Amino acid sequence: MIPYLPLILTMQTGLQLNPLFTDGAVLQRGISVPIFGSSTPSSKITVEFNGQTVGTKADEWGKWQLKLKAMPAGGPYTLKVSCSNGETVTIKDILLGEVWVASGQSNMEFGEGGANDFARAVGETKNDIRMFTVRKVSNEVPQTTMTGTWEASSPTTIGHFSAVGLSFAREINRTLGVPVGIIHTSWGGTPAEAWTSRPTLSKHPNLSPMVTKYLAGIKDYPAAIEAYRKAMSVWLGERNDGSNEGFNNNWGMQEFNDDNWATCDAPVTIEKALGRDWDGMFWLRKSVDIPAEWVGKPLKLELGPIDDFDTTYFDNIRVGKVGVETADSWSLPRVYRIAPGVVRAGKNTIAIRVTDTGGGGGMGGNASDLKLSLWDGSASISLAGPWKYKVERELDVSKPRPQLPAGPGNPWAPGGLYNGMIAPIVPYGIKGAIWYQGESNADRATQYRELFPTMIQDWRKSWNQGNFPFLFVQLANYMARDRAPVESQWAELREAQSLTLGNTPNTGMAVIIDIGEAEDIHPKNKREVGRRLSLWALNKTYGKPMVYASPMYKSMSIHGDTIHVEFSNGSLLTTDGKAPKSFAIAGADKKFYWADARIDGSTVIVSSPDVKQPVAVRYAWANNPDVNLVNHAGLPASPFRTDGPKR
């Protein structure tokens, strides 16, 4: 039996509700609504809401839960919770509507401020579309609480809303005319096993080795992390005294003359600034005029996520640092406190030393993420726009980079994100979940065929709301386009997602093989991603008549030197009126050639002069296929192969 760390309970002494029950919350309409929290052990709890009064008793640990009767959409309402110890909590501005969980990795986390429809979205904000963003935490044991707040969509808030979650909510709200709440809980660069509970993984014969390996490594973690730090220091070519060239040359000082530095518009990556791929250490500088009334007060410096590491200075005084020891550092928003004694009236200089160890490097957030504020948030200054920058040293990334060992707090730890970011929101009443993830599992697609449906079943078991709708996004097209048919890990991961759709009840899949970007793993058209997810929900969950699904492979038949491929979900056409692209066929030798293709209703007939006796066909089987096949609703056909696992 694989060991598992038990849930550690702490005896409660005061009345508290789960943070999801705070001002501005959205509760799920039409179901018995769970209300839960903690208080003095064995105390009596009374909840009053919308004409209902319900009571219960806290257990010996102070935990309590009760349910309100189902109610229709509406609000705003007030929730009052009273305890026999005399404490009372009142929560205001609560709406009843549709509640969905939005989770996954960076493409779900991607903020609306960076999407290509941000200006349009600003004009469409509504008070009855709200989002609760769960703070990122990986934990060794399931948690019962977390940190986060509900925010109504407004021009000043949606920049940091999940863009996919916001688009999905907007479509549901627009069509049904009811409030929509999104519980956004995602973390960039994370694998599905981190979002699956450790006991569930441990019970699965093909998934339990991940837990076994992780637990075996924990006892060696302190030594492993120290060895990693030393190896990274050597790999980065850092000085033995811990200093850096820029700091030694006073690049962080306010008095330093940066007239010969280049200028860029932040947020920015070094690749965008230089116009080419580049890795290494570089500096960003910006001078800010501080009002006299800010002097003597603590400030909050917000820079959004910085890829990969940073050391940040305020007038040459270090105010923050995220380094090699921080898991997933590239996606961690930087929020640094500036002590009152550091601030002076007038000109002050912010300087950031950024280390980019591969891929894009620099500021990865949105313009709205960059600001300097009073710590209490009562006033702020935008830091978006012109910054000075200068390269310090280019890094040779041809040598293998040391890998951060998995350990407590690592977002890749099996079950870690389930413990820290899913368990705390259970059993809050929801309608269903939307999911955008897979990139971090693309090199293990065969395993994902079992892992992904296992995770879905795990969530459904945890919520105990039956097989609630679980809608997910198939990976987009990405990377360079291939000239000839090739094998593809991303295509195999898409296949694993399609298999989950076919084998797991009440699931839906948004196909986005046509709206990715070759050079960006984070395509900017998030509005369409959310819309395609909403089609599944509106039709299958809410019963609205509409075409909701992409053409999917149904069957094939061989006719001489041609293969007839039958699709489901509507008649076929192409977006450009030309013949369908990206079909390939092979004979018994399994060597694939591009095929000629023509449409006949819901069938595509494919052939190639290079294959006289075809036995298998593939469509869009590539990292970044060139596609044009859609149904009459404009939804793109999903990639497939007939020589893969049985569907």
N, C-alpha and C positions, 0 to 999 in steps of 0.2 A: 504493500500500500504506500502510495506517495504521500509524504507528510504535507500538511497545510497549516499555516499559521492561523489560529482561531481569531474570531472577532473579539477585540478587546473592548469591553464596555466600561464606561466611567459613570459612576453614580451621579445623577443630576440633582441640583438643589434649587434651581429657579425655573420659572416657566419660560420655555423657548419653543418656537415653531421651526420646522425646517425652513431654511432661507428661501425656498420657493414660495412660501406664504409670506410675502411682503407686499408693501404698497404697489399697486399696478399689476398684480398677478392676474393671469388668465386661468380659469378653471374649466375642465372639460364638461361640456353640456351633455345631457342625456344619459349619464351614468351615475352610479352611486359614488360620490366624490370622496376619496380618502383625505382626511385631515390628520396630520401626525406631528409629533414633537416630543418634548421631554419636560419633566417637572420634578417636584419633590416626590420621592418614592411613595407609592400607595395613595397619593393625593387624588382628589376628585376633579375632573376636568369637565367644563361645560362650554359648548360651542354654539354661538348664535349667528345665523346667517340667513338672510332672505326669507324670514318668517319661520325658519326651522330652529329648534333648540334640541341639541343632542348631547348626552353625557357619557362619560366613560371614567375609568380609573387607571392611573399610572401603575406600571408594574413595579417590582421590587428594585429595578434599576432606574426607575423614573421615566421609562419609555411609555408612550401612549399613542393610540390611533383609534379613530372612529370614522364613520362614513355618514355623509349627508345624502338625502334622497335625491334622485335625478331631477335636474332642472333644465328648462329651456335656455337658449341664448339670451343674454341681456346684461344689464348693469348700467352704471357702476353700483356696486354693493359694498357694504362694510361687514367685515368678519370680526367678531368679538370672541375671544377665548379667555375664560376665567378659571382660576384654580382655587381649590379650597384653602390654600395657604394665604389667600388674599391678593395674589398677583393677577393682573389683567393685561392682555395684549389686544390692541385694536389695529386692524389692517384695513386700509381704505382703498377706494378706486379699483375694486375687483370686478372683472368682467367674466361672464360665462360664454364660452365659444368652443373653438376647436384648438386642441393642443397637440403639437407634434414635436418629437425629439429630432434634432438635426445633429448628426455626428459623423466622424470620419477623420481624415487627415487634412492636409493644408488646403485642398481645393474646396472643402466645406468650410474651413476656417477663413478662407480668403474674404477680406472685407469689401463691402460695397463701394467704399471709397476708391478702390483700385479697379473696379469693373468698368467696362466701356459704356455703361448706361447711367453712370452716377448722376449726371446733371438731370437726366430724365427722372430718375428715381427720387431725387430731392423734391420734385414737384408732385410726386404721388404719395407722399407720406401721409399716414393716417394714425390717429390716436388709438384706434382699436386693432392695430397690428403691433404686437409687442414681442420683445425677445429677452430671454434670460440667458446670459452667457456664464457658463460654469468656469471657474478659475482652474487652470491646469494643475493637476496634482496626480502623481503616480504614488501609490501606497502599497504597503505589504499586506494590509488587512482591509476588509471592507469598511468603509466609513459610513456614518449615519448623517453627517452634515458636511457642508462645503461652503464656498464663498461665491457670491454672485448677486446681481440685482436685476429686476425687471426694468426695461426701458421701453417707452412708446416710440414708434418710429417718427422721427422728425428730421428736419434738415440738419440739425446739429448732432444727431445720434447715429444715423444710419451708416455713416462712414465706416464704423467699426462693427456693424452688423454683418453676420454671415451673408454674403451676397446670394448664395443659392437658397439659404433659408428664407431670406427676405423675399426673393422672387416667388418661391413656392407659397409663402404666406399671402402675398399680394393676390395671386391667382385664386386661392381658396376664398379669401375675403371678398374679392370682387364678384365671384360667381355665386357664393352662398349668402353673402350679405350678413355675415356674423363675425364677431371678433375672432382673431387668430393669435395664438401664442406659440412661439417657438422656443424650446429649451435647447440652446446651442451648447453642445459639449464635444469639442473636437480638439485635436492636437496634431500639428503638421509633422509629417515624416514618420508616422507611427504605423505599426502592423496590426492586423486584425487580432492576433493572439493577445495583445495588450488590452484589448477591449472585451475579452472573453474571461469569465471567472475562472480562477485557478482550479477549483474543484471540478468544474466541467471539463477543462482541458485534461485533468489528471485521470478522468474516467475513460477517456477516449484512447484506444490503443495506439493510434497513429499520431496523436497530438501530445500525449503525456510525456514523451522524451523532452519536449521543450521545457516543461516544468522541472523534470528531473535534473536536466543540465543546469538550469538556472539555480535551483536550490543547492546543488552540489557546489556551485561556484561562489555562493554567498560567503562561506567561511573563509575563502581566500580573497574576498573583495578588497579589504584594506590594502593588502600588499599589491594586488593587481592594479588598483587605481593609482598607487604611488609609482609603480613601474610605468604605467601609461603616461603620467605627467612627465616623467623623465624622458621617455621616448618621444613624446610630442615636442618637448623643449629642444631635443637634438634635431628632430625633423624640421622644426621651424627655424633652426639656426639661431636661437636666441642667445644673448650674451649671458655669461655666467653670473654677472652681477645683477641680472634681472632688468637692467635699463634698456632703453631703445634709442636709436639714432635720433628720431624726431624729438623726443623729450630732451635728450642731451643737447640738442641744437635750439632749445627754447621754443619749439613749435606750439607749445600750449600756452605760452605767455601772452597776455593781452597786448603788451608793447611790441611783440614780434612783428616785423614788417613782412606781410604776405602779399605785397603788390605784384610779385612775379609768379604767384600761384595762379593756376587756372580756375575758372568759375564754372559751377554746375548748378542745376536746379534740383533741390532735394524735395522729396526723397529720390535717391539716385543709387544706381549700382556703379561700380568702377568700370564694368564692361561698357555700360552706356556712356559714361563720361569719356572713356578713352576710345570708344568705337571699335573695340576688339576684345578677345578673350584675354584675361589677365588674372593672375593670382599672386598674392603677396600682402605686404603691409602698406597702407596708405593713410593719409590724414585728411580730415574734414575740419574746417574752421568757419565760425560765424560769430560776428560781433552783434551784441544785443544791447539796446538802451533800456536800462532798468529805472523805473520811476522811483523818485525819492521815497515815496510812501512804502515801497517794498523793502527798504533797508531795515535790517534787524529782524526780518521775518524769514522763516524757512520756505524754500521754494521747491517745486516739483519739476524735474526735467524729464520730459517724455520724448522718446526718440523712435518709438515703434520697434519692430524686430530688426536686428543688425546681423548680417551674415558675414563671417561666422562668429568672430569674437571681437570684443572692443574693450578699450580702456578710455574712459571719458574724463575730461578735465574741465574745470570751470576756473578761468584765470590761473591756469597751471596747477591748480589743486585737484588731485584725483577725487572725483565724486562717485565713481562707479566703475565696475569691471565685471565682465562675463568672459570666462576663459575656457580652457580645454576641459576642465573638470565638469562643466555644465552640459548635461545631455540635451540634445536638440537645441543648442544655443542659437542656431540660425533663425529659429522662429519665435524666440522669447522676446516679448516687448520689453524695452529698456525703460525703467522708471527709477530715477535716481533722486535722492534727497540732497538738497544743497543747504548746508547749515547757515543760520542767520549771519554769523560772523564773516562769511565769505563774500556776501553780497555788498556791492557798493552802488551808489547812485551813478547814473550815466553809463558809459561804455563798459561792458563786460564781454569776455570772449569764451565761447564754448569750443573746445577742440576734442576731436574723437580720433583715436588711433584704431583703425579697423584692420583685422587680419582676415584675409580671404584665402581659404585652403582648397578651393575647388568650386566650379560652377559659378553662379552669380555671387557677387560680394558687395556688401554695402547696406544701405537702408532699404529694407524690403517691405515697408509699410505704406500707408497712405498719407497724403498731405495733412489730413486731420489728426494723424497720430503725433505730429511734430509740434510740441508746444512747451513753453516755459510758463509755469503758473505759480501763484501763491499756493502753499501747501493745502489750504482749506478750499481751493478751487474757486475762490470768489473773483479772481481776475486772471487773465492769461495773455500770452503773446505767442502768435504763430511763429514757428521756426521753419515753415515751408518756404521754398523759394531759393534765392541765390546763396550758395556756400562756396568757399574757396577749398581747393583740394590739391594735394601734392603726393606723389608716389614716394615712399620711403625705400622699399626694397622689394624686388620681385622674388617670388618663391619658386623653387624647382619642385614641381609636384609629380615628376616622373617616378620618384621613389614611392613605394607603398606607404600610405598614411597609417600610423598606429590606430587601432580600433578601441574605442571606449568600452571597457568591460561592463557587462550588465550587472546591476546591483540595485539596492534600494533607492528609489527615486528616479530610476531610469525609465523613460517612457516606453522603452521596448520590453520591459520586464513582463513576462506572461502574467496576465491578470491585473497588472499594476494600474492601468487606466480604468478598468472595470471597478476596482476597489475605490479609486479616488474620484471618479467622474461619472460613473453610472450608478453604483450602489447607493450613493447619497440622494439620488433623485427618484429612487424606487421607494414606495409605490405611487408616486404622484399620478393622478389620473390623466391619461393620454388617449389620443385617437390612434396614433401610429408613429412610425419613425421613418426618416429619410437618411440616406447614408451615401457618402462619396469618399471612397477609399479603395486601395488596391495597388497603388504605385509601389508601396513599400513591401508588398508581397509578390511583386511581378516575377522575381527570380525563383519563386516556389509555387508556381501555378497549380501543379498537381496536388500539393498539400492544401491549397486554397479551396479545392473542390469539396473537401471535408470541413476545413476550418470555418469557412464563411457560413454555411448553413448551420453549423454547430453553434456559432456565435448568435445567429438569429434565434435559434431555439432556446439558447441560454437566456437571452433577454426576455423572451416571451414567458419563460418559466419564472423568472425573477418578478416580473410585473403581475403575473397571475391574472391577466386580462384576456386570456385565450390567444388565438393566432392573430394578433393585431396586425394591420397592414405594415409591411416593411418594404419600402421602396428605395431602390439604389441606382446609382449612376454607373454605367459601364465606362471603362476607361476611354478617354478621348484619344484621337490621333496625336502622335508626338514623335519627335526626332526626325532625322533625315529620311527622305523618301528613297526606297529601293528601286533599282532599275529592273531587277529580275525577281521572281518569286523566291522568298527566303523563309527560314524559320524565324519565329518571333516570340520572345517571352511575353511581351505585352498582348499579343494575339492569344496566347495560351491563357493569360489571366482573364481576358474578356470571355474566353470560352468557359472558364470556371464560373464566371458570373452568369453566363447564359444557362449553364447546368443548374445553378442554384435557382434561377427563375423557373426552370421546368420541373424541379424536384421538390421545391419547398412551397407549401401552400400560402396563399395570400401575399405573394411578393410581386413586385413590379420593377421593371428595369427601363431606365431612360437611356437610349442609345445616343451618343454624341460623337460618333466617329467622323462627323463632318464639320465640327466647330472647334477642334483643337488647334494648337499652334505648334509648328515644327520646332521652334526654338524656345518655347516656353512651356514648362510643365504645368503652369497655372494659366490656362486660357482665360481671356477676359470676358467672354460672352457668358456670364453666369445667369443672366436673365433667362436665356433660352433653356439652360440646364434646369432651372427651377420650374419653368413652364412645362417642360416635358415630364418632370416628376409629377406635377400637379394634374396632368391629363390622366395618369393612372389613378390618382386619388379621386378625382372628380367622377370618373366613370365607375371604377370598381368599388370604391368606398362610399361614394355619395350618390351613385345611380344616375349621373348626368349623361345623356346620350351624346357620345362624341367618339371619334377615332382616338384611341389612347396609346396604341402600341405600334412599334416599328415592325416592318416586315421581318419575319423570322423564318429561318430554314425549317421546312416541313418534311420534305422527302426528295429523293432523286430516283431517276430511272434512266437506264442506258438504252439508247437507240442507235445502234451501229457505231458511228464515230462521234456521236453527240451525247451529251448528258442533259436531261431535262430536270431543272431544279424547281420544285414547287415551294412557294412561300405562303405563309399565313398573314393575316391582318391587312387585307386590301389588295386592290389591283395595283400594278406597278407602272412606273414611268421614270424618266430621268430628269434631273434638274436642268440639264442643258439641251434636251431633245436629241442627244447623241446616243450611241450604243452604250450599254452598261460597261463600266470599267472595273478593273481589279478582280476579275474572275481568272482562275487558273485551273488547269486540269492535268492529270497524270495517268500514265498507264501502269502496268504491273511493276515497272521499275521504280515507281514512286518519285520520279523526277517531274517536277511541275513546270508547265509552260503557260505563259499568258494565253488566255482564250478569247476568241471572238464570242460575242454574246448578243442575243436579241430577245426582246420581251414578247410574250404571248399571254396576255391577261395577268394572272398571278404566277406565271411560269417564266423562267429564263432558260433559254436554250443555248448551251455553250459548246464550243468545239475549237480545235486547234489543228492546223496542218501537221504539227509535230507529234500529235498523239492520235494514232489510228484506232486504238482500242482503249478508250479511257475507262478508268475504274474509280477515280476519285476526283472531287472538285473542291475548290476552296474559294472563298470570297473575302476580300479585304483582309487577307491574312498577312499582316505586316504591322510594324510599329506605327507607320503613318501612311496608310493607303490612300490612293486617289479615288474617291468614290463619288458617284452621282445617282445611285439607285435609291428611290424613295417610293412611298405609297402616295395615294391621292391627297393625304393630309400633310405631305411634305416631310414625314418622319423617315429618317434614313434606315436602310436595311442593316440588320446586325451582322457582323462578321461571323463566319463559320467555316468548318472543314468537315468533310464526310469521312475522313480517314482518322478521326480522333476517337475519343471515348463515346460509348453509346449514350444517347440522350434519353 
